[in-house]
Amino acid sequence: MIHKRTSLLAFVATTSLFLNASLAMADDPLDQGTQPPPTDASGNADGQDISATAGGVVFDRTKNGKGSTAGPVAATGNWTPPACWYAPKYSPAQFKKYVEPIWAAESTGSQWDLEQRKRYVDGEPYKDFNMDKAGKGYWWDSYVNDARIGEPGALACDKPTFWVDKGTPPPADVPEAVTPEILAHLAYAEIRVPDTEIELAPKAKTKVNLPTWAWLDKAEFKPVSVTASVPALNIEATTTATPVSLEIEPGTKDATLHPASGECPINNGSVGTPYTKGSADRIPPCGLTYLRSSGDGMYKLQATITWEINWTGTGTPGGDLPDGTFGTTQDITVQEIQAINR
């Protein structure tokens, strides 16, 4: 897109003229993992033109959390993923093919089209779409995070399309230009972690003043990661989430937590100790004791895992990102009986 005004008006008035398949995909940075290889204006895969896959962000989710119950972590604090960023989007041939139908439709006004022709064709500052630089760089443009469309921040990347030679950093006045750190933040938003339903003994039904043991299966809780990359720039970042603690909230003030903080550390993927026969009267290393019956209802026991988030990237050791949390709620019936045999 040349400018936000151009893009909006052109989309409404001339969609049928210029939205060919490859360029339509280039405007969708968050779903590009299976696009075709780059082709030139003739359809030849000469490696010089840039496809959506090469220009946008590509995600590798093979090491992410899986399953229907997996979900996104909620970042602590006010952290949010980037709303928009700049990255390579067009080769000279693709950019020309994109904008010329817009100008031909005259939907953006003759004065506006004249200014754009001066900028990209007549040498003020670019000449003939930089066709003589084919294979030596890319036209950069803005991408918008699908999850933040409609937010004010999504409109912040409003610079006109600009050229960057290969091996040259983007202009210093473009803070939103894609970097490994920006990729790390985008990968964070793609992290999915497993459900946190904990094992309990007694299970679902317990008794007043009887310790309830809680633990998590080691096999279910291990680090997960997502890698985000921009192949055209040979940069990437991997964001990893590692479970570090389980917090138990009993759903009532009438309960004693074990430990008292309600936070059970995760050691090598395990939380707590599975209940074994004969341990009914022992205080569990992770669990709780209800002090009052739930009556005709149930308590809502919430188990929340805290995930430590860090990243590494091309040319940088990376660092820490805000912790994330993910929790689920389980129904617990507490009966007014002092003890049972288990």
Secondary structure, DSSP 4 states (H G I P E B T S, - for coil): ---HHHHHHHHHHHHHHH--HHHHHHT-TTS-TTPPPP--TTS---S-S--HHHHS-EEE-TTS--STT-EEPEESTT----SEEEEEEE-HHHHHHHHHHHHHHT-S-HHHHHHHHHHHTB-SS-BGGGGGGTTSEEEEEEEE-GGGTTSGGGGS--PPPEEEETTSPPPTT-TTB--HHHHHHHHHHH-EE---PPEEES-SEEETT-EEEEEB-GGG---EEEEEEEGGGTEEEEEEEEEEEEEEE-SSSSEEEESTTSEEEEETTEES----TT-TTSPPSSEEEE-S--TTS-EEEEEEEEEEEEEEETTEEEEEEEEEEEEEEEEEEEES-S----
